[in-house]
Amino acid sequence: MTNSTKHPVTEVLEVHLQRYLDDLGEIPPSNIYPMVLTFIERPILELVMKHANQNQSLAAKYLGMNRNTLHKKLVEHGLLSN
């Protein structure tokens, strides 16, 4: 990928974030950063957990995070089945 070529994920985020801002019209945006993180974090966690066959240690390794951090995020997003 060259410097002039954007990653497909970046392109999707830009398009949808711009649409969100356009839809706001004159309403000033607020809390965009945590909103975007919340909306992208859950599907990342779901997909990686599925790829790791629900193995949290393996998923944490794939994500480059501590297993305890992953567990906390799974709880926050309601993704743990009892």
C-alpha positions in Angstrom: 0.0 0.0 0.0 1.5 3.4 -1.0 1.2 6.5 1.1 -1.4 7.9 -1.3 -3.6 4.9 -0.8 -5.8 4.8 2.2 -6.6 1.6 4.1 -10.1 0.4 3.3 -11.1 0.6 7.0 -9.9 4.3 7.1 -12.0 5.0 4.0 -15.1 3.5 5.5 -14.7 5.4 8.8 -14.2 8.6 7.0 -17.2 8.2 4.8 -19.5 7.3 7.7 -18.1 9.9 10.1 -18.6 12.6 7.5 -22.1 11.4 6.9 -22.8 11.6 10.7 -21.4 15.1 10.8 -23.4 16.2 7.8 -26.6 14.8 9.3 -26.0 16.9 12.5 -26.4 20.0 10.4 -26.1 23.0 12.7 -26.1 20.8 15.9 -22.5 20.9 17.3 -21.1 17.4 17.7 -20.0 16.1 21.1 -18.1 13.0 22.4 -17.3 11.8 18.9 -14.1 10.0 19.9 -15.6 7.7 22.6 -18.7 7.1 20.4 -16.6 5.9 17.4 -14.4 3.7 19.7 -17.5 2.1 21.2 -19.0 1.4 17.8 -15.9 -0.1 16.3 -14.6 -1.9 19.4 -17.6 -4.3 19.8 -17.5 -5.8 16.3 -13.7 -6.1 16.6 -14.1 -8.1 19.8 -16.9 -10.2 18.5 -15.0 -11.2 15.3 -11.7 -11.9 17.0 -13.3 -13.9 19.7 -15.1 -16.0 17.0 -11.8 -16.4 15.2 -10.1 -17.5 18.4 -13.0 -20.0 19.1 -13.9 -18.0 22.2 -10.4 -18.5 23.7 -9.8 -15.2 25.6 -6.0 -15.8 25.9 -5.6 -16.4 22.2 -7.9 -13.5 21.3 -6.0 -11.2 23.6 -2.8 -12.3 21.8 -4.3 -11.6 18.4 -5.5 -8.2 19.6 -2.1 -7.3 21.2 -3.6 -6.7 24.6 -3.6 -8.2 28.1 -6.1 -11.0 28.7 -7.5 -9.1 31.7 -8.0 -6.0 29.5 -9.8 -8.1 27.0 -12.0 -9.7 29.7 -12.9 -6.2 31.0 -13.9 -5.1 27.5 -15.9 -8.2 26.8 -17.9 -7.5 30.1 -18.3 -3.9 29.2 -19.8 -4.8 25.8 -22.0 -7.7 27.2 -20.1 -10.3 25.1 -19.5 -12.9 27.7 -22.0 -15.8 27.9 -22.4 -17.5 31.3 
